[in-house]
Amino acid sequence: MRDINFEKLVGLRKELHQYPELSGYEIETSKRIIQFLKLNNPTKIIDSIGGSGLAAIYDFGESGKTITIRCELDALPIQEINQFSHRSTTNGVSHKCGHDGHMAILSGVSSWLKNQKFQKGKVVLLFQPAEENGEGAYKVLNNQRFIELKIDYFFSLHNLPKEPMHSIVMNDAGFSAEVQSFSILLNGKESHAAEPENGINPAMAMAKIINELSATEIADTSRNDFTIMTPVHFLMGQKSYGISPALAELHYTLRTWTNAKMIELQQKIEDVVAAVSKDYDLEYKINWFEYFPATVNYPETNEYVYEAIKQNDFQLVNKSNPMKFGEDFGWYSKTYKTTMFGLGAGLDTSALHNADYDFPDEIIETGVKMFTSIISGILK
């Protein structure tokens, strides 16, 4: 680690924090990363992957394994309330998931790779756009220049507040849940509020759908059929008291451990909405969007992570279940051998997506050590 200037990495992290960009618009963030990477002499930098994404390639020979380490470029539409000197300068946008810290970690890995003399193999540092809306990884996977890299192993981490600082959090099966968002649109017929019998008001159908969907929940995370059906937005009518409305919207996120359960629940939702809409003489439409496949951890890649934990004498936190949040790293699990692990961000650190969250700089070195140890374990 003598080759790495961690003060410089902290400075980069704070600069990235000051200038956050939303999913799909990470143009200046990408430029800042490229400027830093060029100081570390990658074999090649591929830009404009999946939008504003980029990959720094360190090629040590054609005969070895190709390892990709991935981080995220994007920030969130959250107003920062922190008052420190590196607070966000962009109104309503801030790094509240720690992607600024993840970028600093991969930048540190690039500083280390600059001086390595492996005899074979290739390392790809992937700075991926648009993780927060679930679109980035899918676009990267379908980029021909990325496909041509012929990846063998894929790794990533995510900082986890409320876990011990510097600990490594693992679940052998996977890191995160399968997540699907959807909306239900109901269309009846407007009428005078004094004569609702002359129209078709969707309120009762809306209530019945809410009740029937809530009955599908299985909140026990230890079960394979675990399901969370979270209502996030409802809308019906307007504040006009002479009108019995015709239109209603219901928005949800759905979370399961497996794709098979997700498909089963999607069909259940279709059946419920169709039956209720028929009962109340309503037209309906269901829209599915913001899909995050479950992130799968493979035994072979898990072993390299466990060896890195042992080599660095880091605390291991074994979880009986994946995390309940979504992660578009799951797209890579559909094609490559993948492992994603958690990096403990401290018991007292504010939760992810909280307005007062800030990535703890002290775990940058921990993340760098994990990834450099994984790379060494494979390429040596």
Short mmCIF file of the C-alpha atoms (twelve columns), coordinates in Angstrom:
data_MODEL
# 
_entry.id   MODEL 
# 
loop_
_atom_site.group_PDB 
_atom_site.id 
_atom_site.type_symbol 
_atom_site.label_atom_id 
_atom_site.label_alt_id 
_atom_site.label_comp_id 
_atom_site.label_asym_id 
_atom_site.label_seq_id 
_atom_site.Cartn_x 
_atom_site.Cartn_y 
_atom_site.Cartn_z 
_atom_site.pdbx_PDB_model_num 
ATOM 1   C CA . MET A 1   0.000   0.000   0.000   1 
ATOM 2   C CA . ARG A 2   3.084   2.274   0.054   1 
ATOM 3   C CA . ASP A 3   2.405   3.233   -3.567  1 
ATOM 4   C CA . ILE A 4   -1.011  4.676   -2.724  1 
ATOM 5   C CA . ASN A 5   -1.541  8.240   -1.529  1 
ATOM 6   C CA . PHE A 6   -4.665  7.852   0.593   1 
ATOM 7   C CA . GLU A 7   -4.829  11.573  1.357   1 
ATOM 8   C CA . LYS A 8   -5.152  12.134  -2.389  1 
ATOM 9   C CA . LEU A 9   -7.943  9.549   -2.558  1 
ATOM 10  C CA . VAL A 10  -9.813  11.277  0.258   1 
ATOM 11  C CA . GLY A 11  -9.429  14.562  -1.642  1 
ATOM 12  C CA . LEU A 12  -10.834 12.926  -4.773  1 
ATOM 13  C CA . ARG A 13  -13.743 11.475  -2.789  1 
ATOM 14  C CA . LYS A 14  -14.646 14.858  -1.348  1 
ATOM 15  C CA . GLU A 15  -14.383 16.521  -4.757  1 
ATOM 16  C CA . LEU A 16  -16.737 13.919  -6.235  1 
ATOM 17  C CA . HIS A 17  -19.090 14.500  -3.301  1 
ATOM 18  C CA . GLN A 18  -19.199 18.228  -4.031  1 
ATOM 19  C CA . TYR A 19  -20.227 17.742  -7.656  1 
ATOM 20  C CA . PRO A 20  -22.787 14.905  -7.765  1 
ATOM 21  C CA . GLU A 21  -24.710 13.950  -10.892 1 
ATOM 22  C CA . LEU A 22  -27.900 11.936  -11.312 1 
ATOM 23  C CA . SER A 23  -28.235 8.602   -13.101 1 
ATOM 24  C CA . GLY A 24  -27.548 8.936   -16.807 1 
ATOM 25  C CA . TYR A 25  -25.993 12.394  -16.475 1 
ATOM 26  C CA . GLU A 26  -22.608 11.557  -14.932 1 
ATOM 27  C CA . ILE A 27  -20.600 13.370  -17.608 1 
ATOM 28  C CA . GLU A 28  -18.424 15.592  -15.413 1 
ATOM 29  C CA . THR A 29  -17.989 12.812  -12.841 1 
ATOM 30  C CA . SER A 30  -16.634 10.572  -15.594 1 
ATOM 31  C CA . LYS A 31  -14.229 13.292  -16.731 1 
ATOM 32  C CA . ARG A 32  -12.881 13.736  -13.192 1 
ATOM 33  C CA . ILE A 33  -12.267 9.987   -12.904 1 
ATOM 34  C CA . ILE A 34  -10.522 9.835   -16.283 1 
ATOM 35  C CA . GLN A 35  -8.185  12.668  -15.244 1 
ATOM 36  C CA . PHE A 36  -7.222  10.726  -12.115 1 
ATOM 37  C CA . LEU A 37  -6.850  7.387   -13.919 1 
ATOM 38  C CA . LYS A 38  -4.508  8.821   -16.539 1 
ATOM 39  C CA . LEU A 39  -1.995  9.493   -13.749 1 
ATOM 40  C CA . ASN A 40  -1.880  5.727   -13.147 1 
ATOM 41  C CA . ASN A 41  -1.020  4.617   -16.690 1 
ATOM 42  C CA . PRO A 42  -3.742  2.127   -17.614 1 
ATOM 43  C CA . THR A 43  -3.153  0.127   -20.776 1 
ATOM 44  C CA . LYS A 44  -6.325  1.607   -22.204 1 
ATOM 45  C CA . ILE A 45  -9.382  3.597   -21.144 1 
ATOM 46  C CA . ILE A 46  -12.701 2.869   -22.828 1 
ATOM 47  C CA . ASP A 47  -15.228 5.654   -22.360 1 
ATOM 48  C CA . SER A 48  -18.935 6.069   -23.135 1 
ATOM 49  C CA . ILE A 49  -19.848 2.562   -21.971 1 
ATOM 50  C CA . GLY A 50  -23.564 2.335   -21.251 1 
ATOM 51  C CA . GLY A 51  -23.754 6.128   -21.388 1 
ATOM 52  C CA . SER A 52  -21.097 7.972   -19.385 1 
ATOM 53  C CA . GLY A 53  -19.473 4.822   -18.020 1 
ATOM 54  C CA . LEU A 54  -15.806 4.002   -18.485 1 
ATOM 55  C CA . ALA A 55  -13.382 1.118   -18.054 1 
ATOM 56  C CA . ALA A 56  -9.691  1.381   -17.229 1 
ATOM 57  C CA . ILE A 57  -7.858  -1.718  -18.467 1 
ATOM 58  C CA . TYR A 58  -4.575  -3.015  -17.072 1 
ATOM 59  C CA . ASP A 59  -3.330  -5.763  -19.398 1 
ATOM 60  C CA . PHE A 60  -0.576  -8.061  -18.092 1 
ATOM 61  C CA . GLY A 61  -0.773  -10.688 -20.847 1 
ATOM 62  C CA . GLU A 62  -3.293  -12.615 -22.909 1 
ATOM 63  C CA . SER A 63  -3.089  -16.014 -21.206 1 
ATOM 64  C CA . GLY A 64  -4.535  -15.219 -17.777 1 
ATOM 65  C CA . LYS A 65  -7.902  -14.472 -16.233 1 
ATOM 66  C CA . THR A 66  -9.747  -11.210 -16.808 1 
ATOM 67  C CA . ILE A 67  -11.082 -9.659  -13.599 1 
ATOM 68  C CA . THR A 68  -13.551 -6.783  -13.475 1 
ATOM 69  C CA . ILE A 69  -13.979 -4.650  -10.356 1 
ATOM 70  C CA . ARG A 70  -17.021 -2.388  -10.550 1 
ATOM 71  C CA . CYS A 71  -18.160 0.800   -8.835  1 
ATOM 72  C CA . GLU A 72  -20.921 3.332   -9.541  1 
ATOM 73  C CA . LEU A 73  -20.835 6.941   -10.798 1 
ATOM 74  C CA . ASP A 74  -24.288 8.276   -9.960  1 
ATOM 75  C CA . ALA A 75  -25.777 10.230  -7.050  1 
ATOM 76  C CA . LEU A 76  -29.341 10.546  -5.718  1 
ATOM 77  C CA . PRO A 77  -32.088 13.193  -5.943  1 
ATOM 78  C CA . ILE A 78  -31.752 14.028  -2.227  1 
ATOM 79  C CA . GLN A 79  -31.081 17.459  -0.729  1 
ATOM 80  C CA . GLU A 80  -28.011 17.292  1.491   1 
ATOM 81  C CA . ILE A 81  -28.404 18.756  4.979   1 
ATOM 82  C CA . ASN A 82  -24.753 18.410  6.037   1 
ATOM 83  C CA . GLN A 83  -22.805 21.638  6.445   1 
ATOM 84  C CA . PHE A 84  -19.216 20.400  6.086   1 
ATOM 85  C CA . SER A 85  -16.901 22.039  3.544   1 
ATOM 86  C CA . HIS A 86  -17.287 19.277  0.918   1 
ATOM 87  C CA . ARG A 87  -21.102 19.317  0.938   1 
ATOM 88  C CA . SER A 88  -22.917 19.026  -2.378  1 
ATOM 89  C CA . THR A 89  -22.953 22.167  -4.521  1 
ATOM 90  C CA . THR A 90  -25.862 20.880  -6.612  1 
ATOM 91  C CA . ASN A 91  -29.304 21.699  -5.263  1 
ATOM 92  C CA . GLY A 92  -31.410 18.602  -4.644  1 
ATOM 93  C CA . VAL A 93  -28.650 16.137  -5.622  1 
ATOM 94  C CA . SER A 94  -26.108 14.399  -3.363  1 
ATOM 95  C CA . HIS A 95  -24.036 11.250  -2.875  1 
ATOM 96  C CA . LYS A 96  -26.179 9.539   -0.251  1 
ATOM 97  C CA . CYS A 97  -25.314 5.965   -1.217  1 
ATOM 98  C CA . GLY A 98  -21.545 6.321   -1.001  1 
ATOM 99  C CA . HIS A 99  -20.766 5.973   -4.684  1 
ATOM 100 C CA . ASP A 100 -18.219 8.767   -4.246  1 
ATOM 101 C CA . GLY A 101 -16.370 6.501   -1.799  1 
ATOM 102 C CA . HIS A 102 -16.678 3.484   -4.079  1 
ATOM 103 C CA . MET A 103 -15.114 5.503   -6.925  1 
ATOM 104 C CA . ALA A 104 -12.267 6.554   -4.630  1 
ATOM 105 C CA . ILE A 105 -11.620 2.898   -3.752  1 
ATOM 106 C CA . LEU A 106 -11.322 1.859   -7.407  1 
ATOM 107 C CA . SER A 107 -9.143  4.879   -8.086  1 
ATOM 108 C CA . GLY A 108 -6.885  3.613   -5.298  1 
ATOM 109 C CA . VAL A 109 -6.763  0.187   -6.936  1 
ATOM 110 C CA . SER A 110 -5.606  1.897   -10.140 1 
ATOM 111 C CA . SER A 111 -2.756  3.547   -8.194  1 
ATOM 112 C CA . TRP A 112 -1.700  0.089   -7.001  1 
ATOM 113 C CA . LEU A 113 -2.047  -1.584  -10.420 1 
ATOM 114 C CA . LYS A 114 0.286   0.980   -11.985 1 
ATOM 115 C CA . ASN A 115 3.247   -0.656  -10.222 1 
ATOM 116 C CA . GLN A 116 2.276   -4.336  -10.485 1 
ATOM 117 C CA . LYS A 117 4.293   -6.823  -12.574 1 
ATOM 118 C CA . PHE A 118 1.892   -9.723  -13.033 1 
ATOM 119 C CA . GLN A 119 2.966   -12.163 -15.749 1 
ATOM 120 C CA . LYS A 120 -0.512  -12.803 -17.084 1 
ATOM 121 C CA . GLY A 121 -4.126  -11.691 -16.958 1 
ATOM 122 C CA . LYS A 122 -6.072  -8.485  -17.188 1 
ATOM 123 C CA . VAL A 123 -7.864  -6.184  -14.722 1 
ATOM 124 C CA . VAL A 124 -10.788 -4.004  -15.761 1 
ATOM 125 C CA . LEU A 125 -11.846 -1.186  -13.425 1 
ATOM 126 C CA . LEU A 126 -15.438 -0.444  -14.379 1 
ATOM 127 C CA . PHE A 127 -16.970 2.893   -13.384 1 
ATOM 128 C CA . GLN A 128 -20.623 2.211   -14.144 1 
ATOM 129 C CA . PRO A 129 -23.335 4.827   -14.714 1 
ATOM 130 C CA . ALA A 130 -26.990 4.743   -13.661 1 
ATOM 131 C CA . GLU A 131 -27.012 2.160   -10.886 1 
ATOM 132 C CA . GLU A 132 -29.730 3.908   -8.897  1 
ATOM 133 C CA . ASN A 133 -32.403 3.495   -11.579 1 
ATOM 134 C CA . GLY A 134 -31.344 -0.024  -12.559 1 
ATOM 135 C CA . GLU A 135 -30.404 0.879   -16.136 1 
ATOM 136 C CA . GLY A 136 -26.611 1.154   -16.078 1 
ATOM 137 C CA . ALA A 137 -25.464 -2.458  -15.730 1 
ATOM 138 C CA . TYR A 138 -27.896 -3.655  -18.404 1 
ATOM 139 C CA . LYS A 139 -26.538 -1.103  -20.872 1 
ATOM 140 C CA . VAL A 140 -22.933 -1.971  -20.037 1 
ATOM 141 C CA . LEU A 141 -23.642 -5.674  -20.595 1 
ATOM 142 C CA . ASN A 142 -24.982 -4.919  -24.059 1 
ATOM 143 C CA . ASN A 143 -22.051 -2.714  -25.079 1 
ATOM 144 C CA . GLN A 144 -20.017 -4.558  -27.714 1 
ATOM 145 C CA . ARG A 145 -16.700 -3.083  -26.573 1 
ATOM 146 C CA . PHE A 146 -17.386 -4.420  -23.077 1 
ATOM 147 C CA . ILE A 147 -18.477 -7.846  -24.353 1 
ATOM 148 C CA . GLU A 148 -15.181 -8.134  -26.217 1 
ATOM 149 C CA . LEU A 149 -13.239 -7.909  -22.948 1 
ATOM 150 C CA . LYS A 150 -14.325 -11.513 -22.197 1 
ATOM 151 C CA . ILE A 151 -14.598 -11.206 -18.426 1 
ATOM 152 C CA . ASP A 152 -13.938 -14.264 -16.233 1 
ATOM 153 C CA . TYR A 153 -14.707 -12.863 -12.774 1 
ATOM 154 C CA . PHE A 154 -16.736 -9.877  -11.568 1 
ATOM 155 C CA . PHE A 155 -16.457 -8.275  -8.121  1 
ATOM 156 C CA . SER A 156 -18.020 -5.292  -6.373  1 
ATOM 157 C CA . LEU A 157 -18.645 -3.950  -2.876  1 
ATOM 158 C CA . HIS A 158 -21.124 -1.667  -1.169  1 
ATOM 159 C CA . ASN A 159 -20.552 0.224   2.042   1 
ATOM 160 C CA . LEU A 160 -22.999 -0.751  4.779   1 
ATOM 161 C CA . PRO A 161 -23.742 1.627   7.660   1 
ATOM 162 C CA . LYS A 162 -24.798 -0.058  10.929  1 
ATOM 163 C CA . GLU A 163 -22.156 -2.751  10.400  1 
ATOM 164 C CA . PRO A 164 -18.814 -2.644  12.277  1 
ATOM 165 C CA . MET A 165 -16.260 -0.311  10.687  1 
ATOM 166 C CA . HIS A 166 -13.886 -2.186  8.315   1 
ATOM 167 C CA . SER A 167 -15.827 -5.469  8.606   1 
ATOM 168 C CA . ILE A 168 -16.609 -7.500  5.486   1 
ATOM 169 C CA . VAL A 169 -20.231 -8.609  5.181   1 
ATOM 170 C CA . MET A 170 -20.968 -11.762 3.211   1 
ATOM 171 C CA . ASN A 171 -23.821 -14.060 2.267   1 
ATOM 172 C CA . ASP A 172 -22.731 -17.057 0.210   1 
ATOM 173 C CA . ALA A 173 -25.886 -17.126 -1.906  1 
ATOM 174 C CA . GLY A 174 -26.062 -13.460 -2.893  1 
ATOM 175 C CA . PHE A 175 -25.813 -9.839  -1.889  1 
ATOM 176 C CA . SER A 176 -29.152 -8.232  -2.727  1 
ATOM 177 C CA . ALA A 177 -32.792 -8.947  -3.479  1 
ATOM 178 C CA . GLU A 178 -34.704 -9.140  -6.741  1 
ATOM 179 C CA . VAL A 179 -36.587 -5.843  -7.043  1 
ATOM 180 C CA . GLN A 180 -39.343 -4.799  -9.446  1 
ATOM 181 C CA . SER A 181 -41.317 -1.558  -9.440  1 
ATOM 182 C CA . PHE A 182 -44.729 -1.293  -11.065 1 
ATOM 183 C CA . SER A 183 -47.763 0.926   -11.425 1 
ATOM 184 C CA . ILE A 184 -51.439 0.096   -11.825 1 
ATOM 185 C CA . LEU A 185 -53.616 2.532   -13.768 1 
ATOM 186 C CA . LEU A 186 -57.391 2.295   -13.311 1 
ATOM 187 C CA . ASN A 187 -59.825 4.066   -15.635 1 
ATOM 188 C CA . GLY A 188 -63.525 4.451   -14.872 1 
ATOM 189 C CA . LYS A 189 -65.942 7.266   -15.719 1 
ATOM 190 C CA . GLU A 190 -66.280 10.737  -14.211 1 
ATOM 191 C CA . SER A 191 -69.598 12.019  -12.916 1 
ATOM 192 C CA . HIS A 192 -71.027 14.705  -10.679 1 
ATOM 193 C CA . ALA A 193 -70.102 14.038  -7.052  1 
ATOM 194 C CA . ALA A 194 -73.819 14.287  -6.217  1 
ATOM 195 C CA . GLU A 195 -74.567 11.509  -8.703  1 
ATOM 196 C CA . PRO A 196 -71.753 8.959   -8.405  1 
ATOM 197 C CA . GLU A 197 -74.142 6.314   -9.727  1 
ATOM 198 C CA . ASN A 198 -73.816 7.942   -13.156 1 
ATOM 199 C CA . GLY A 199 -70.065 7.299   -13.247 1 
ATOM 200 C CA . ILE A 200 -67.533 4.647   -12.310 1 
ATOM 201 C CA . ASN A 201 -65.433 5.746   -9.333  1 
ATOM 202 C CA . PRO A 202 -62.295 3.580   -8.873  1 
ATOM 203 C CA . ALA A 203 -62.018 4.102   -5.095  1 
ATOM 204 C CA . MET A 204 -63.496 0.775   -3.989  1 
ATOM 205 C CA . ALA A 205 -61.492 -1.154  -6.580  1 
ATOM 206 C CA . MET A 206 -58.381 0.674   -5.438  1 
ATOM 207 C CA . ALA A 207 -59.064 -0.325  -1.833  1 
ATOM 208 C CA . LYS A 208 -59.673 -3.952  -2.756  1 
ATOM 209 C CA . ILE A 209 -56.467 -4.172  -4.803  1 
ATOM 210 C CA . ILE A 210 -54.480 -2.699  -1.908  1 
ATOM 211 C CA . ASN A 211 -55.938 -5.269  0.507   1 
ATOM 212 C CA . GLU A 212 -55.436 -8.232  -1.802  1 
ATOM 213 C CA . LEU A 213 -51.859 -7.304  -2.673  1 
ATOM 214 C CA . SER A 214 -50.942 -6.747  0.983   1 
ATOM 215 C CA . ALA A 215 -52.145 -10.290 1.704   1 
ATOM 216 C CA . THR A 216 -49.373 -11.673 -0.543  1 
ATOM 217 C CA . GLU A 217 -46.613 -10.332 1.729   1 
ATOM 218 C CA . ILE A 218 -44.337 -12.789 3.508   1 
ATOM 219 C CA . ALA A 219 -42.067 -10.610 5.656   1 
ATOM 220 C CA . ASP A 220 -40.008 -13.463 7.131   1 
ATOM 221 C CA . THR A 221 -36.587 -13.023 5.493   1 
ATOM 222 C CA . SER A 222 -35.548 -16.580 6.439   1 
ATOM 223 C CA . ARG A 223 -38.103 -18.044 4.020   1 
ATOM 224 C CA . ASN A 224 -37.300 -18.724 0.369   1 
ATOM 225 C CA . ASP A 225 -40.688 -17.260 -0.603  1 
ATOM 226 C CA . PHE A 226 -39.961 -13.973 1.208   1 
ATOM 227 C CA . THR A 227 -41.936 -11.103 -0.346  1 
ATOM 228 C CA . ILE A 228 -42.219 -7.396  0.381   1 
ATOM 229 C CA . MET A 229 -44.945 -5.470  -1.450  1 
ATOM 230 C CA . THR A 230 -44.309 -1.817  -0.592  1 
ATOM 231 C CA . PRO A 231 -46.865 0.854   -1.627  1 
ATOM 232 C CA . VAL A 232 -44.951 4.015   -2.593  1 
ATOM 233 C CA . HIS A 233 -47.478 6.336   -4.263  1 
ATOM 234 C CA . PHE A 234 -51.265 6.496   -4.693  1 
ATOM 235 C CA . LEU A 235 -53.256 9.046   -6.652  1 
ATOM 236 C CA . MET A 236 -56.993 9.418   -7.303  1 
ATOM 237 C CA . GLY A 237 -59.004 12.408  -8.461  1 
ATOM 238 C CA . GLN A 238 -58.275 15.990  -7.518  1 
ATOM 239 C CA . LYS A 239 -59.321 18.545  -4.911  1 
ATOM 240 C CA . SER A 240 -62.488 19.372  -6.792  1 
ATOM 241 C CA . TYR A 241 -65.424 18.378  -4.630  1 
ATOM 242 C CA . GLY A 242 -68.077 18.423  -7.306  1 
ATOM 243 C CA . ILE A 243 -66.450 15.599  -9.288  1 
ATOM 244 C CA . SER A 244 -66.517 11.864  -8.698  1 
ATOM 245 C CA . PRO A 245 -63.195 10.858  -10.355 1 
ATOM 246 C CA . ALA A 246 -62.497 8.310   -13.067 1 
ATOM 247 C CA . LEU A 247 -58.751 7.756   -12.747 1 
ATOM 248 C CA . ALA A 248 -56.553 6.170   -10.098 1 
ATOM 249 C CA . GLU A 249 -52.880 5.179   -9.884  1 
ATOM 250 C CA . LEU A 250 -51.165 2.761   -7.518  1 
ATOM 251 C CA . HIS A 251 -47.356 2.475   -7.414  1 
ATOM 252 C CA . TYR A 252 -45.411 -0.296  -5.657  1 
ATOM 253 C CA . THR A 253 -42.034 -1.911  -5.317  1 
ATOM 254 C CA . LEU A 254 -41.866 -5.689  -5.069  1 
ATOM 255 C CA . ARG A 255 -38.942 -7.556  -3.463  1 
ATOM 256 C CA . THR A 256 -38.164 -11.272 -3.434  1 
ATOM 257 C CA . TRP A 257 -35.074 -13.454 -3.052  1 
ATOM 258 C CA . THR A 258 -35.444 -15.255 -6.398  1 
ATOM 259 C CA . ASN A 259 -36.451 -14.622 -9.974  1 
ATOM 260 C CA . ALA A 260 -38.832 -17.591 -9.885  1 
ATOM 261 C CA . LYS A 261 -40.779 -16.042 -6.998  1 
ATOM 262 C CA . MET A 262 -40.803 -12.677 -8.770  1 
ATOM 263 C CA . ILE A 263 -42.357 -14.193 -11.895 1 
ATOM 264 C CA . GLU A 264 -44.957 -15.980 -9.767  1 
ATOM 265 C CA . LEU A 265 -45.905 -12.733 -8.002  1 
ATOM 266 C CA . GLN A 266 -46.096 -10.757 -11.218 1 
ATOM 267 C CA . GLN A 267 -48.686 -13.214 -12.483 1 
ATOM 268 C CA . LYS A 268 -50.566 -12.992 -9.177  1 
ATOM 269 C CA . ILE A 269 -50.679 -9.190  -9.473  1 
ATOM 270 C CA . GLU A 270 -51.948 -9.423  -13.049 1 
ATOM 271 C CA . ASP A 271 -54.697 -11.835 -11.932 1 
ATOM 272 C CA . VAL A 272 -55.789 -9.685  -8.961  1 
ATOM 273 C CA . VAL A 273 -55.946 -6.456  -10.953 1 
ATOM 274 C CA . ALA A 274 -57.767 -8.098  -13.847 1 
ATOM 275 C CA . ALA A 275 -60.389 -9.679  -11.561 1 
ATOM 276 C CA . VAL A 276 -61.026 -6.555  -9.487  1 
ATOM 277 C CA . SER A 277 -61.189 -4.328  -12.562 1 
ATOM 278 C CA . LYS A 278 -63.755 -6.661  -14.106 1 
ATOM 279 C CA . ASP A 279 -65.851 -6.642  -10.920 1 
ATOM 280 C CA . TYR A 280 -65.972 -2.824  -10.908 1 
ATOM 281 C CA . ASP A 281 -66.237 -2.359  -14.690 1 
ATOM 282 C CA . LEU A 282 -62.893 -0.570  -14.936 1 
ATOM 283 C CA . GLU A 283 -60.230 -0.521  -17.608 1 
ATOM 284 C CA . TYR A 284 -56.697 -1.127  -16.315 1 
ATOM 285 C CA . LYS A 285 -53.049 -1.114  -17.322 1 
ATOM 286 C CA . ILE A 286 -49.999 -2.412  -15.432 1 
ATOM 287 C CA . ASN A 287 -46.560 -0.940  -16.142 1 
ATOM 288 C CA . TRP A 288 -43.385 -2.727  -15.026 1 
ATOM 289 C CA . PHE A 289 -40.150 -0.722  -14.640 1 
ATOM 290 C CA . GLU A 290 -36.901 -0.257  -12.631 1 
ATOM 291 C CA . TYR A 291 -36.012 -3.946  -12.486 1 
ATOM 292 C CA . PHE A 292 -33.021 -5.038  -10.373 1 
ATOM 293 C CA . PRO A 293 -32.149 -8.751  -10.707 1 
ATOM 294 C CA . ALA A 294 -30.999 -10.533 -7.573  1 
ATOM 295 C CA . THR A 295 -27.229 -10.362 -7.112  1 
ATOM 296 C CA . VAL A 296 -25.865 -13.919 -7.046  1 
ATOM 297 C CA . ASN A 297 -22.600 -14.856 -5.316  1 
ATOM 298 C CA . TYR A 298 -20.795 -17.781 -6.937  1 
ATOM 299 C CA . PRO A 299 -18.728 -20.302 -4.927  1 
ATOM 300 C CA . GLU A 300 -15.575 -19.800 -7.005  1 
ATOM 301 C CA . THR A 301 -15.523 -16.010 -6.676  1 
ATOM 302 C CA . ASN A 302 -16.600 -16.230 -3.029  1 
ATOM 303 C CA . GLU A 303 -13.423 -18.165 -2.250  1 
ATOM 304 C CA . TYR A 304 -11.237 -15.307 -3.489  1 
ATOM 305 C CA . VAL A 305 -13.156 -12.886 -1.255  1 
ATOM 306 C CA . TYR A 306 -12.804 -15.133 1.804   1 
ATOM 307 C CA . GLU A 307 -9.082  -15.506 1.152   1 
ATOM 308 C CA . ALA A 308 -8.719  -11.706 0.967   1 
ATOM 309 C CA . ILE A 309 -10.564 -11.336 4.297   1 
ATOM 310 C CA . LYS A 310 -8.235  -13.895 5.893   1 
ATOM 311 C CA . GLN A 311 -5.103  -12.358 4.392   1 
ATOM 312 C CA . ASN A 312 -5.964  -8.916  5.796   1 
ATOM 313 C CA . ASP A 313 -7.335  -10.233 9.094   1 
ATOM 314 C CA . PHE A 314 -10.590 -8.326  8.596   1 
ATOM 315 C CA . GLN A 315 -13.667 -9.073  10.682  1 
ATOM 316 C CA . LEU A 316 -16.137 -11.283 8.787   1 
ATOM 317 C CA . VAL A 317 -19.868 -10.730 9.292   1 
ATOM 318 C CA . ASN A 318 -21.859 -13.635 7.852   1 
ATOM 319 C CA . LYS A 319 -25.477 -12.851 6.966   1 
ATOM 320 C CA . SER A 320 -28.155 -15.514 6.736   1 
ATOM 321 C CA . ASN A 321 -29.939 -13.591 3.964   1 
ATOM 322 C CA . PRO A 322 -29.098 -11.085 1.233   1 
ATOM 323 C CA . MET A 323 -29.783 -7.375  1.683   1 
ATOM 324 C CA . LYS A 324 -33.363 -6.316  0.981   1 
ATOM 325 C CA . PHE A 325 -32.396 -3.423  -1.270  1 
ATOM 326 C CA . GLY A 326 -31.906 -3.647  -5.032  1 
ATOM 327 C CA . GLU A 327 -28.562 -3.562  -6.847  1 
ATOM 328 C CA . ASP A 328 -28.184 -3.625  -10.610 1 
ATOM 329 C CA . PHE A 329 -24.969 -5.637  -10.173 1 
ATOM 330 C CA . GLY A 330 -27.425 -8.532  -10.442 1 
ATOM 331 C CA . TRP A 331 -27.412 -8.079  -14.224 1 
ATOM 332 C CA . TYR A 332 -23.780 -9.201  -14.300 1 
ATOM 333 C CA . SER A 333 -24.714 -12.309 -12.303 1 
ATOM 334 C CA . LYS A 334 -26.789 -13.461 -15.270 1 
ATOM 335 C CA . THR A 335 -23.677 -13.664 -17.473 1 
ATOM 336 C CA . TYR A 336 -20.543 -13.849 -15.313 1 
ATOM 337 C CA . LYS A 337 -19.231 -15.432 -12.121 1 
ATOM 338 C CA . THR A 338 -19.851 -12.694 -9.583  1 
ATOM 339 C CA . THR A 339 -19.445 -11.849 -5.924  1 
ATOM 340 C CA . MET A 340 -20.564 -8.670  -4.210  1 
ATOM 341 C CA . PHE A 341 -19.772 -8.054  -0.554  1 
ATOM 342 C CA . GLY A 342 -20.519 -5.415  2.045   1 
ATOM 343 C CA . LEU A 343 -17.967 -3.124  3.642   1 
ATOM 344 C CA . GLY A 344 -18.879 -2.094  7.185   1 
ATOM 345 C CA . ALA A 345 -19.208 1.697   7.368   1 
ATOM 346 C CA . GLY A 346 -19.580 1.979   11.148  1 
ATOM 347 C CA . LEU A 347 -22.323 1.431   13.688  1 
ATOM 348 C CA . ASP A 348 -22.936 5.151   14.110  1 
ATOM 349 C CA . THR A 349 -22.873 6.145   10.434  1 
ATOM 350 C CA . SER A 350 -26.180 7.460   9.075   1 
ATOM 351 C CA . ALA A 351 -28.135 5.009   6.948   1 
ATOM 352 C CA . LEU A 352 -27.898 4.905   3.179   1 
ATOM 353 C CA . HIS A 353 -30.167 7.422   1.408   1 
ATOM 354 C CA . ASN A 354 -30.463 9.551   4.556   1 
ATOM 355 C CA . ALA A 355 -30.033 13.277  3.962   1 
ATOM 356 C CA . ASP A 356 -27.193 13.459  6.515   1 
ATOM 357 C CA . TYR A 357 -25.242 10.414  5.270   1 
ATOM 358 C CA . ASP A 358 -21.589 10.818  4.289   1 
ATOM 359 C CA . PHE A 359 -19.170 8.078   3.218   1 
ATOM 360 C CA . PRO A 360 -16.555 7.425   5.961   1 
ATOM 361 C CA . ASP A 361 -13.130 8.058   4.434   1 
ATOM 362 C CA . GLU A 362 -11.384 5.642   6.803   1 
ATOM 363 C CA . ILE A 363 -12.794 2.628   4.951   1 
ATOM 364 C CA . ILE A 364 -11.305 3.625   1.584   1 
ATOM 365 C CA . GLU A 365 -8.095  1.790   2.492   1 
ATOM 366 C CA . THR A 366 -10.079 -1.280  3.614   1 
ATOM 367 C CA . GLY A 367 -11.831 -1.461  0.252   1 
ATOM 368 C CA . VAL A 368 -8.563  -1.029  -1.638  1 
ATOM 369 C CA . LYS A 369 -6.924  -3.824  0.380   1 
ATOM 370 C CA . MET A 370 -9.819  -6.182  -0.331  1 
ATOM 371 C CA . PHE A 371 -9.715  -5.646  -4.073  1 
ATOM 372 C CA . THR A 372 -5.927  -5.720  -4.406  1 
ATOM 373 C CA . SER A 373 -5.821  -8.945  -2.413  1 
ATOM 374 C CA . ILE A 374 -8.517  -10.489 -4.628  1 
ATOM 375 C CA . ILE A 375 -6.622  -9.495  -7.765  1 
ATOM 376 C CA . SER A 376 -3.333  -10.847 -6.396  1 
ATOM 377 C CA . GLY A 377 -4.992  -14.104 -5.375  1 
ATOM 378 C CA . ILE A 378 -6.214  -14.678 -8.923  1 
ATOM 379 C CA . LEU A 379 -3.338  -13.367 -11.042 1 
ATOM 380 C CA . LYS A 380 -0.495  -14.804 -8.959  1 
# 
